[in-house]
């Protein structure tokens, strides 16, 4: 139940945001995902997509618990913070000159920061409980990708802000490291981590069921 809900919700969120990219006139190279709240076509689709991803993330946590994956309280809290950050970012859109919303923009910004920091953090806290298992290698592989992506996104976001402040040298750096690209790569890494967690839940539950089946005495 949890696994099916997680996969369906995440898949729907990905489908929705893909359609939004197709129909909107925004430039995915240089425009952040948050900017799609103000769009010529597909208004409201970004919020729906992010909310769907948040629901799927809560279901991933449910799948881990139901599957018997050894996760700590810290892992659970960080996964909840990831989902909560996504939900708040969806409900409180970013602020732009065309539609200024200062308070909403601040909530959106810090919600995104919490979300993007929490999911890799949750993956890190899973490493010790999974020590000595094949599942740990999966988490490590995608965690490295995710951390690299987050680092590049943070760097490109900083370059964008400094360029907007009118500091000339950063205009070139914005071109070399487009914030739109790094943010989307980060999102891909995050979604990959969620699917890895679902896979771990499936493997752990299957292994546990096999152990229980062999331990049941035959008549």
C-alpha positions in Angstrom: 0.0 0.0 0.0 2.7 2.5 1.1 4.9 1.6 -1.9 2.2 1.9 -4.4 1.1 5.3 -3.0 4.7 6.5 -3.0 5.4 5.4 -6.6 2.1 6.8 -7.9 2.4 10.2 -6.2 6.1 10.7 -7.2 5.3 9.6 -10.8 2.4 11.9 -11.0 4.5 14.8 -9.7 7.2 14.1 -12.3 4.6 13.9 -15.1 2.9 17.1 -14.1 6.2 19.1 -13.9 7.3 17.6 -17.3 4.1 18.8 -18.9 4.6 22.2 -17.3 8.1 22.5 -18.9 6.6 21.6 -22.3 3.8 24.1 -22.3 5.4 27.0 -20.5 7.6 29.5 -22.2 10.1 29.6 -19.3 13.7 28.8 -20.1 14.7 25.6 -18.1 18.4 26.5 -18.5 18.3 29.7 -16.5 14.8 29.9 -14.9 14.4 28.3 -11.5 11.5 26.0 -10.9 10.0 28.5 -8.5 9.6 31.0 -11.3 7.0 28.7 -12.9 4.5 30.0 -10.4 4.3 33.0 -12.7 3.7 31.5 -16.1 1.8 32.1 -19.3 0.5 28.5 -19.4 0.1 25.9 -16.8 -0.6 28.1 -13.8 -0.9 26.0 -10.6 0.8 23.0 -12.1 4.0 23.6 -10.2 2.3 23.6 -6.8 0.3 20.5 -7.7 3.5 18.7 -8.8 5.5 19.6 -5.6 2.5 18.7 -3.4 2.3 15.3 -5.1 6.0 14.8 -4.5 5.5 15.7 -0.8 2.7 13.1 -0.5 4.9 10.5 -2.2 7.8 11.3 0.2 5.5 10.7 3.3 4.5 7.4 1.7 8.2 6.5 1.2 8.7 6.9 5.0 5.6 4.7 5.5 7.1 2.1 3.2 10.4 2.1 5.0 8.7 1.6 8.4 6.3 -1.0 7.1 9.1 -2.9 5.3 11.1 -3.1 8.6 14.0 -1.1 7.3 16.2 -0.2 10.3 16.0 3.6 10.4 16.6 6.0 13.3 14.3 8.7 14.7 16.6 11.2 13.0 15.9 9.7 9.6 12.2 9.9 10.2 12.4 13.5 11.3 14.5 14.5 8.3 12.1 12.8 5.8 9.2 14.6 7.5 11.1 17.9 7.2 11.8 17.2 3.5 8.1 16.6 2.8 7.0 19.5 5.0 9.5 21.8 3.2 8.1 20.8 -0.2 4.5 21.3 1.0 5.2 24.8 2.3 7.1 25.7 -0.8 4.1 24.6 -2.9 1.6 26.5 -0.7 3.7 29.7 -0.4 5.0 30.6 -3.9 8.1 32.7 -4.5 8.0 36.4 -4.9 8.7 38.1 -8.3 8.4 41.7 -9.5 5.4 40.7 -11.7 3.6 39.4 -8.6 5.3 40.6 -5.4 4.6 38.5 -2.3 7.4 39.3 0.2 6.2 37.1 3.1 5.3 34.2 0.9 8.6 34.5 -0.9 10.6 34.3 2.4 8.6 31.2 3.5 9.2 29.7 0.1 12.9 30.3 0.2 13.6 28.9 3.6 11.2 25.9 3.0 13.2 25.0 -0.1 16.5 25.3 1.9 15.1 23.0 4.6 13.9 20.5 2.0 17.0 20.3 -0.1 19.2 19.9 3.0 16.9 17.3 4.7 16.7 14.5 2.1 20.5 14.1 1.8 20.7 14.3 5.5 18.1 11.5 5.8 20.1 9.3 3.4 23.3 9.9 5.5 21.6 8.8 8.7 20.6 5.5 6.9 24.2 4.5 6.3 25.1 3.2 9.7 21.9 1.1 10.2 22.5 -0.4 6.8 26.2 -1.1 7.3 27.2 -4.5 5.8 24.2 -4.7 3.4 24.0 -4.4 -0.3 21.4 -1.6 0.2 24.0 0.6 1.8 26.0 0.7 -1.5 22.9 1.9 -3.3 22.4 4.8 -0.9 26.1 5.8 -1.0 26.1 5.8 -4.8 23.1 8.1 -5.1 24.0 10.2 -2.1 27.3 11.2 -3.7 25.4 12.2 -6.8 22.8 14.1 -4.7 25.4 16.0 -2.6 27.4 17.0 -5.7 24.2 18.3 -7.3 23.1 20.2 -4.2 26.6 21.8 -4.0 26.5 22.9 -7.6 23.0 24.2 -7.2 23.9 26.3 -4.1 26.9 27.7 -6.0 24.9 28.6 -9.1 22.2 30.1 -6.9 24.8 32.3 -5.2 26.2 33.4 -8.6 22.7 34.3 -9.8 22.0 36.4 -6.7 25.3 38.2 -6.9 24.7 38.8 -10.6 21.3 40.3 -9.8 23.1 42.6 -7.3 25.0 44.1 -10.3 28.4 42.5 -9.7 29.7 42.2 -13.3 32.1 39.1 -13.0 29.2 36.9 -11.9 27.3 37.3 -15.2 29.8 35.0 -16.9 29.6 32.5 -14.0 25.8 32.4 -14.4 26.3 31.5 -18.0 28.8 28.8 -17.2 26.8 27.2 -14.4 23.1 27.9 -15.1 20.9 27.7 -12.0 18.0 26.1 -13.9 20.2 23.2 -14.9 21.7 22.6 -11.5 18.4 22.8 -9.8 16.8 20.3 -12.1 19.8 17.9 -11.7 19.3 18.3 -7.9 15.7 17.4 -8.2 16.5 14.3 -10.3 19.0 13.3 -7.6 16.4 13.7 -4.9 13.8 11.7 -6.8 16.4 9.0 -7.4 17.1 8.8 -3.7 13.4 8.4 -3.0 13.2 5.5 -5.4 16.3 3.9 -3.8 14.6 4.1 -0.5 11.5 2.4 -2.0 13.8 -0.3 -3.4 15.4 -0.8 0.0 11.9 -1.1 1.6 11.0 -3.8 -1.0 14.2 -5.7 -0.5 14.1 -5.6 3.3 10.5 -6.7 3.4 11.1 -9.5 0.9 14.1 -10.8 2.9 12.2 -10.6 6.2 9.3 -12.5 4.6 11.7 -15.2 3.4 13.2 -15.6 6.8 9.8 -15.9 8.4 8.7 -18.5 5.8 11.8 -20.7 6.5 11.4 -20.4 10.3 7.8 -21.6 10.3 7.8 -25.2 11.4 6.4 -27.6 8.9 3.6 -30.0 10.0 
